[in-house]
Amino acid sequence: MNAQPMPRLGRVYLVGAGPGDPDLLTVKALRLLQTVDVVVHDRLVGPGVLALIPPGVERVFAGKQRAHHHLRQPVLNDLLVERARAGQTVVRLKGGDPFVFGRGGEELEALLHAGVPFEIVPGITAALGAAAYVGVPLTHRDHSHALVLATGYGQDGPALHDWNALARAGQTLCLYMGLSGLARMRQELIAAGMAPTTPACAVENATLPQQRVVKATLRELPERASRLDPTSPVLVIIGDVVALQDRYAWFTTAGASTASPFAGAAPKAPAAVNKRTA
Ligand SMILES: C[S@@+](CC[C@H](N)C(=O)[O-])C[C@H]1O[C@@H](n2cnc3c(N)ncnc32)[C@H](O)[C@@H]1O
């Protein structure tokens, strides 16, 4: 009896879908979505991006909402390995960028362990998408010289941080998964020396038509942001640069944004702009 030939080993592409607006996909991500055998996607990947997958490409929903996993991570890892061993090309599609709070490293470990070939395709992470669509320059020669991406939620609950480092002046802090623990983080940041009047905003569904922005000082942000939908993704930006948003906002959605509380607190516009508008 002849042994069945082993199927050719497939390949897994770990792909970032960006923050939501399908126009923010990379060209490589779009090409892959339209040519692979199967797309395994997270909850954060929105309908606009999924609509770009042709009917002949299989879709598998992997779920993932903080602490509510549709497929548990080991099951998901096995699925990727099995499909590749069956000769399929697989896109593992993740919201934002796979290497920013996306557990991309854990999935790669499983692929490496099984000897499955892979490629990584970066995506626009939520902080960059939110900042661009809200109009907050994350760094600015006059106001912010560093950018910190931090999570509000660790493996076993609220994230533990060196709050003195996060509270330093002259930097911009972007908090992922930060809405539910925002009151505690405010307390930690203020106790570590951050001014309670520091401009801040919470951005829900950034880059999508449903985008909503709540602007407030750090002291007031948790209470103001409690009006946002806790089941939608929310990104928090804290730093003096947020006050520039009054000047740089460009993306308007239906009834989207709270009035600015930063009148008078806005950092001065750059000199060149002042000259031009004077
Ligand atoms: C598990 S993390 C995934 C981050 C993702 N890998 C990235 O690079 O953007 C989920 C968090 O990302 C943020 N996020 C993702 N998409 C967002 C969006 N469209 N608007 C606001 N926040 C978003 C939220 O803070 C959400 O709780």
PDBQT file of the ligand as one rigid body, heavy atoms in Angstrom, charges set to zero:
ROOT
HETATM    1  C1  LIG A 301      -6.256  43.986  23.043  1.00  0.00    +0.000 C 
HETATM    2  S1  LIG A 301      -5.877  45.643  22.659  1.00  0.00    +0.000 S 
HETATM    3  C2  LIG A 301      -5.442  45.449  20.977  1.00  0.00    +0.000 C 
HETATM    4  C3  LIG A 301      -4.599  46.560  20.448  1.00  0.00    +0.000 C 
HETATM    5  C4  LIG A 301      -4.278  46.411  18.978  1.00  0.00    +0.000 C 
HETATM    6  N1  LIG A 301      -3.401  45.297  18.765  1.00  0.00    +0.000 N 
HETATM    7  C5  LIG A 301      -3.657  47.684  18.415  1.00  0.00    +0.000 C 
HETATM    8  O1  LIG A 301      -2.495  47.661  18.017  1.00  0.00    +0.000 OA
HETATM    9  O2  LIG A 301      -4.349  48.686  18.345  1.00  0.00    +0.000 OA
HETATM   10  C6  LIG A 301      -7.482  46.351  22.579  1.00  0.00    +0.000 C 
HETATM   11  C7  LIG A 301      -7.482  47.835  22.924  1.00  0.00    +0.000 C 
HETATM   12  O3  LIG A 301      -6.991  48.590  21.831  1.00  0.00    +0.000 OA
HETATM   13  C8  LIG A 301      -7.625  49.855  21.808  1.00  0.00    +0.000 C 
HETATM   14  N2  LIG A 301      -8.311  50.000  20.511  1.00  0.00    +0.000 N 
HETATM   15  C9  LIG A 301      -8.268  49.155  19.483  1.00  0.00    +0.000 A 
HETATM   16  N3  LIG A 301      -8.969  49.632  18.433  1.00  0.00    +0.000 NA
HETATM   17  C10 LIG A 301      -9.471  50.820  18.836  1.00  0.00    +0.000 A 
HETATM   18  C11 LIG A 301     -10.306  51.800  18.226  1.00  0.00    +0.000 A 
HETATM   19  N4  LIG A 301     -10.749  51.688  16.972  1.00  0.00    +0.000 N 
HETATM   20  N5  LIG A 301     -10.635  52.901  18.950  1.00  0.00    +0.000 NA
HETATM   21  C12 LIG A 301     -10.193  53.064  20.209  1.00  0.00    +0.000 A 
HETATM   22  N6  LIG A 301      -9.415  52.166  20.830  1.00  0.00    +0.000 NA
HETATM   23  C13 LIG A 301      -9.053  51.063  20.164  1.00  0.00    +0.000 A 
HETATM   24  C14 LIG A 301      -8.599  49.889  22.972  1.00  0.00    +0.000 C 
HETATM   25  O4  LIG A 301      -7.941  50.469  24.069  1.00  0.00    +0.000 OA
HETATM   26  C15 LIG A 301      -8.852  48.410  23.193  1.00  0.00    +0.000 C 
HETATM   27  O5  LIG A 301      -9.283  48.159  24.512  1.00  0.00    +0.000 OA
ENDROOT
TORSDOF 0
